[in-house]
């Protein structure tokens, strides 16, 4: 299973873009950085997860879950 999501990068460069999207009523249920994204899957009980980051204006972190 492959699950991509946008993340807030360490430098906070995309925070303005997030605020702009929220201004036009995009409703983010939750915002993640690299650590909280990994904690989310760990707390959900997933153990076989690999993570990759695609850097860009809006960085995207991808969780690849191997289900046995």
Backbone bond lengths (Angstrom), bond angles and torsions (degrees), N, CA, C in turn:
res aa  C-N    CA-C-N  psi(-1)  N-CA   C-N-CA  omega(-1)  CA-C   N-CA-C  phi
1 X - - - 1.431 - - 1.534 107.46 -
2 X 1.317 116.71 132.89 1.460 121.96 -179.45 1.526 108.39 -116.26
3 X 1.345 116.08 125.06 1.459 120.93 -176.70 1.530 110.79 -127.83
4 X 1.327 118.38 101.03 1.463 120.31 177.10 1.527 111.10 -89.26
5 X 1.317 117.17 149.57 1.463 121.85 172.67 1.517 109.29 -153.00
6 X 1.309 116.16 149.76 1.460 120.29 174.93 1.512 108.55 -73.72
7 X 1.334 115.87 145.45 1.462 120.81 179.58 1.519 109.11 -127.68
8 X 1.326 114.72 159.12 1.456 120.95 171.18 1.516 106.92 -85.88
9 X 1.320 116.37 121.78 1.461 118.39 -178.80 1.521 110.27 -76.70
10 X 1.324 115.16 168.30 1.457 122.17 -174.63 1.528 111.82 -59.82
11 X 1.325 117.47 -39.56 1.458 120.96 -177.94 1.518 114.12 -78.66
12 X 1.328 118.08 -7.85 1.447 121.39 178.41 1.519 114.34 70.50
13 X 1.332 117.37 22.23 1.461 120.32 -176.15 1.517 113.03 -65.00
14 X 1.317 118.01 -28.45 1.457 119.41 -175.64 1.523 113.34 -94.18
15 X 1.308 118.97 5.76 1.465 121.05 -179.08 1.529 111.72 -63.14
16 X 1.323 117.68 -36.54 1.461 120.22 177.65 1.523 110.54 -64.05
17 X 1.327 117.00 -40.46 1.460 120.88 178.72 1.526 110.11 -64.68
18 X 1.315 117.47 -39.65 1.465 121.28 178.51 1.520 109.74 -64.07
19 X 1.332 117.30 -44.14 1.467 120.21 179.33 1.524 111.22 -62.85
20 X 1.330 116.33 -39.13 1.462 119.95 178.29 1.529 110.62 -63.24
21 X 1.325 117.01 -44.58 1.462 120.34 178.57 1.522 111.61 -64.17
22 X 1.320 116.87 -38.29 1.465 119.36 176.73 1.523 111.09 -66.09
23 X 1.326 116.79 -34.18 1.464 121.67 178.21 1.526 111.33 -61.56
24 X 1.329 116.67 -35.81 1.476 120.06 178.60 1.536 110.52 -92.06
25 X 1.337 114.96 22.14 1.456 124.21 170.45 1.520 115.76 72.62
26 X 1.331 117.46 26.93 1.463 119.95 167.53 1.525 105.78 -75.88
27 X 1.303 117.08 126.84 1.457 121.93 -174.27 1.523 110.23 -104.03
28 X 1.328 116.41 96.95 1.459 120.38 175.63 1.521 107.83 -77.99
29 X 1.324 116.59 122.74 1.457 120.37 179.77 1.520 111.53 -72.56
30 X 1.314 115.28 -31.28 1.459 120.81 -178.00 1.511 108.56 -159.16
31 X 1.331 117.23 146.07 1.451 121.21 175.76 1.521 108.61 -116.23
32 X 1.333 114.92 139.97 1.456 120.87 -176.67 1.522 110.80 -121.31
33 X 1.329 115.13 151.89 1.452 121.25 160.10 1.529 104.85 -112.29
34 X 1.315 117.45 -175.49 1.470 119.11 -174.71 1.534 111.92 -60.68
35 X 1.318 116.83 -41.62 1.470 120.03 -177.77 1.523 112.23 -69.80
36 X 1.337 117.49 -45.37 1.463 119.41 -177.26 1.525 112.11 -70.08
37 X 1.333 117.20 -27.69 1.468 120.00 175.89 1.528 110.16 -65.32
38 X 1.331 116.27 -44.20 1.457 120.34 178.53 1.531 110.97 -67.16
39 X 1.329 117.78 -39.54 1.460 121.47 177.97 1.535 110.97 -62.41
40 X 1.328 117.12 -36.84 1.453 121.86 179.91 1.531 110.99 -55.96
41 X 1.332 117.03 -47.14 1.472 120.42 -179.30 1.525 111.60 -72.96
42 X 1.318 116.87 -37.17 1.467 120.20 177.97 1.526 109.86 -62.55
43 X 1.334 117.22 -44.95 1.463 121.24 179.71 1.528 112.10 -67.41
44 X 1.326 116.77 -24.49 1.464 120.93 177.68 1.528 111.51 -81.81
45 X 1.340 117.01 -4.89 1.453 120.72 175.60 1.521 115.48 94.86
46 X 1.338 117.68 6.50 1.468 120.08 179.19 1.528 109.25 -83.20
47 X 1.338 115.99 130.16 1.459 120.55 -177.14 1.529 112.73 -109.23
48 X 1.313 118.12 -34.90 1.467 121.49 -176.70 1.528 110.31 -96.16
49 X 1.339 115.33 73.61 1.461 120.76 -176.63 1.525 109.12 -123.90
50 X 1.333 115.56 130.91 1.474 121.74 172.08 1.516 106.99 -110.67
51 X 1.331 116.76 145.48 1.460 121.55 -177.90 1.521 110.32 -122.25
52 X 1.317 115.44 142.43 1.462 122.15 174.50 1.518 107.13 -136.11
53 X 1.335 115.93 150.32 1.462 121.18 177.95 1.516 108.83 -118.30
54 X 1.322 115.48 134.16 1.461 122.00 172.89 1.529 105.44 -108.83
55 X 1.338 115.57 109.02 1.463 120.23 -176.74 1.519 110.74 -81.27
56 X 1.298 115.54 143.05 1.459 122.50 177.64 1.513 108.77 179.22
57 X 1.308 117.25 -166.80 1.472 121.02 -179.85 1.529 110.61 -56.43
58 X 1.317 116.39 -42.39 1.468 122.70 173.99 1.533 106.36 -119.12
59 X 1.340 118.34 91.67 1.462 120.15 -177.79 1.519 111.72 -56.92
60 X 1.309 115.32 146.43 1.462 122.15 -179.50 1.527 107.96 -124.84
61 X 1.307 115.73 131.65 1.457 120.25 175.90 1.516 107.41 -108.55
62 X 1.301 115.68 137.21 1.456 121.51 -176.39 1.518 108.74 -117.19
63 X 1.333 115.42 125.88 1.461 121.61 174.61 1.522 107.18 -102.40
64 X 1.320 115.70 127.82 1.466 121.18 175.84 1.518 106.12 -112.68
65 X 1.332 114.94 113.15 1.457 121.09 -176.66 1.520 109.32 -102.41
66 X 1.325 116.22 124.11 1.446 121.81 176.59 1.517 107.55 -97.90
67 X 1.329 115.36 117.36 1.454 120.74 -179.71 1.531 107.89 -104.49
68 X 1.308 115.14 123.08 1.452 119.63 -176.38 1.499 111.59 -98.47
